[in-house]
Amino acid sequence: MQSTTRTGTLALGVAVLAVLASGCSEVERALNQGGDTTCRDYVNQEPDTKRITITKAIKERSGSDNEPAGTLVDSMIVQVDLLCAGQRNVDTPIKNADIAGLFLNK
């Protein structure tokens, strides 16, 4: 009987994890700090999360809900990676990465 209970509990746990995993990107997008993300937090993110963070930062700065072009996101990822790699202050927000103002009109 105990084996059946364990199997049922395991199956329930797997089902809960599957539901949570499928909804993570939406939750992650909602909780993501975008341009206010610090270099400390940014460098510890997974590549997909970094893309979400950069996309949100671009949308915040442009004031648009439209998805930015993939090339713009890729370019900003490079700039933020460079900013955060050489940043002595790990609390610098990534919105400061558009140093040259090349990507977004201000």
Secondary structure, 3 states (H helix, E strand, C coil): CHHHHHHHHHHHHHHHHHHHHHHHHHHHHHHCCHHHCEHHHHHCCCHHHHHHHHHHHHHHHHCCCCCCCHHHHHHHHHHHHHHHHCCCCCCCEHHHHCCCCCCCCC
